[in-house]
Amino acid sequence: MSATQISSRARTYALYTGTPRQVACDAVAAAPPHAPLIPAPAQHAQLLLESEVFYWVLSRCFSTCRAA
């Protein structure tokens, strides 16, 4: 993977996880190319919970934005 690709993926990883830039660069460099940097939930129930929370947050945001 090129340095530009590592840098781009590390920037995204750091943005979404809050990790320091150097830690993100190390994590991306250690991962296989095109591997997901944040693993999917191991349990189906966890995936359903996360999707429900995401839906709730988005629907609250949209209803608040439309009211303004």
Secondary structure as UniProt FT lines:
FT   HELIX           3..17
FT   HELIX           21..30
FT   TURN            33..34
FT   HELIX           44..67
//
